[in-house]
Amino acid sequence: MVMMTPEKIRRLRAWLDMTTTEFGALVGVSANTISRWEAGDRHPNYERMKDLNDLADERGVDLDKDPPPNGKSKPNGKKLATA
């Protein structure tokens, strides 16, 4: 499992081209929690870190690479799940 640093959380959300609200709903936390994770003020617990890693794996996101500009291309061409 990859340690989900603030940069990797930001990168995952950018790859998925989601707002903090959309990303939080997908992960099961508030937009405020996502913002705090990305700022480094708080850190995901083990369960949420596992969820974030699973999400990155499912969507084919390489957390070591920057997303394309404006999030125009999704990894593996997969569509995002709707809430």
C-alpha positions in Angstrom: 0.0 0.0 0.0 1.2 3.5 -1.0 1.5 6.1 1.8 -1.1 8.7 0.8 0.7 12.0 1.2 -1.1 15.3 0.7 0.5 15.5 -2.8 -0.7 12.0 -3.7 -4.2 12.8 -2.5 -4.3 16.0 -4.6 -2.9 14.1 -7.6 -5.5 11.3 -7.3 -8.3 13.9 -7.2 -6.8 15.8 -10.1 -6.6 12.6 -12.2 -10.2 11.9 -11.5 -11.1 15.5 -12.3 -13.3 15.9 -9.2 -14.1 18.7 -6.8 -13.4 18.2 -3.1 -17.1 17.6 -2.7 -17.3 14.9 -5.4 -14.1 13.2 -4.3 -15.2 13.3 -0.6 -18.6 11.7 -1.5 -16.8 9.0 -3.5 -14.4 8.3 -0.6 -17.1 8.7 2.2 -15.8 11.8 3.9 -16.6 15.5 3.7 -15.1 18.1 1.3 -13.6 19.7 4.4 -11.8 16.5 5.3 -10.4 16.2 1.8 -9.1 19.8 2.0 -7.5 19.1 5.3 -5.8 15.9 3.9 -4.5 17.9 0.9 -3.2 20.7 3.1 -1.5 18.2 5.4 -3.5 19.3 8.4 -4.9 15.8 8.9 -4.2 12.4 7.5 -6.5 9.6 6.4 -6.8 6.7 8.8 -5.7 3.2 7.7 -9.2 2.3 6.3 -9.4 5.5 4.2 -5.8 5.2 3.1 -6.7 1.7 1.8 -9.8 3.0 0.1 -7.7 5.7 -1.6 -5.1 3.1 -2.8 -7.9 0.8 -4.0 -9.5 3.7 -5.9 -6.2 4.6 -7.6 -5.7 1.0 -8.6 -9.2 0.6 -9.9 -9.0 3.7 -12.0 -5.5 3.0 -13.2 -4.0 6.1 -11.7 -0.2 6.3 -11.3 0.3 8.5 -8.3 3.8 9.3 -9.2 2.7 11.0 -12.4 1.0 14.3 -12.8 -2.5 14.3 -14.4 -3.0 15.7 -17.9 -3.8 19.4 -18.1 -7.4 20.2 -17.0 -8.1 16.5 -16.3 -9.2 16.0 -19.9 -8.2 12.4 -20.0 -9.2 9.7 -17.6 -6.9 6.7 -16.9 -7.9 3.6 -18.9 -10.8 5.6 -20.4 -13.1 4.5 -17.5 -16.1 6.7 -16.7 -16.5 7.9 -13.2 -19.2 6.4 -11.0 -22.1 8.6 -10.3 -23.4 9.1 -6.8 
